[in-house]
Amino acid sequence: MGLFAKIFAWWDDATPGTFFTLAKRAEKIGEDEYGNLYYRERKPSGASGRERRWVVYKGYADASRVPADWHGWMHHTFDEPPTDAPLPRQKWELDHKPNLTGTLHAYRPTGSLAVQGPRQRASGDYESWTPDA
């Protein structure tokens, strides 16, 4: 199923058509800490004259796995890629984390359907309404 998956499973890797387009029209710019590869068009084309930029995800295609510096470059917020001009990090900044919803690492408070036990009490807990008799 390897070749079949390569042709049709675009969500888990780039398709052969994407690799053909990248080989023909793009140059590799860099790679992030998640293994995603970034490319830009060799010769800008189209009406806008702006270069196209691509990301080839390593594994499942999920846009939340693109770090902020690469996101800014992909959307033409920054002209220089993070490999040439990395964003300055503040000491209070946390490392980038992708969206973990739907994974084993998602936040599951006590009392949720995924975790057994009573739910945590809240300061404004619900009180049911009873109509006047």
N, C-alpha and C positions, 0 to 999 in steps of 0.2 A: 504494500500500500504506500510505499515511499514516494514514488513518482506521482501516483494519483493524488496523494495528500499535497505534494508540492504544487500541483496544477490548480487545485480547487480550494485548499485550506489557507486562504489569505489571512485569517485571523491569528494563525500560529507562526507564520513566516511570510516573507514576500514571495509572490508568485513568479514563475519564469518570465512573464511579461514585464514585471517590475524590474527584475534583474537585467533584462535586455535593455529597457529604457535607461536604467542607471548606467550601464556599461557604455551605451551609445552617447548619452547627453550629459552625464553628470560626473563630478569628481567627489571623492570621499573627503570629508572635512574632519571628522573625528568620531569619537565614541564616548559615551557617558559611562558612569559607574554601574549601570544596569546592563551594559552590553548592547544598547541601542546604537545603531550606526546612522550618521548624519551625512547628507549629500547636498550639493548645490549644483545648479545648472552651469555648464561651462560657458555658454554664450547666452545671455538673457534674450528671450524672444517674447513675442506676443505684443499686444497693444500697449501694455503698461510699461514695458521695458525693464521690469524688475525680474531678478533671477528667481527661479523656482527653487524651493528647498524641500527636501524629503527626509523622513525618518523611517528606518527599517527597524521595527521592534524585534528584540530578541525574545522569542516566546510569544505569549498572547499579546495581541495589539490592544493596548490600553493607554489612552492619552495621559492619564494621571501618572504614568511612569516616566514622563519627560520632566527632568528637573527644571527649575525656574530659569536658569541661565540659558539652557538650550531652548526652552519655550520662547524666551524673548528673541533669540536669534531666528528661530523658525518663523515667527510672526513679524519679522523685519523691525522689531523694536530696537535691536542692536545690529549695527552693520558688521561688526567683527564677531566671529564665532568664539565661544568660550575657550577654545584651544589657543587662540591668539590673545584675547583680552578677557581673562576670567573676571567674574563679578567679585568685588571685595566682600568678604564675609565679616559679619559682625559677631562679636563674642557671644551674643545672646541668641543667635540663630540656631535652630535645630537642623539636623540633616533632613533632606527631602525624603518623604515616605509616600508611596503610591496609595491610592484609595484601596483600603483593605475590606470594604464592604463585600460580603458574599464569599469571603475566604475564611480559612480556619483562624486567622489572626484578627478578625473583626472584633470590635468591642461588643461584649455581651454582658449586660448587667444582670445581677441576680434577679430572679423572677421573670426573665425573658423566656420565650419558648425554647431557646437553645440551652439554657442553664436552669436546672431545677432549683426549687426553694422559693421562699417567700420574697416578694419584691421589697425593695427598700422603701421606707416611708418617706413621704415628702411633707414639707411644711404646710402646703395647701392641699392635703389629701382630699379626695372626692368624698362628698357626703350625698347620699341619695336623697332625692326629693320625694316627699310623700304629700299627696294632695290633702287639703282640709276635708274632713268628713262632713 
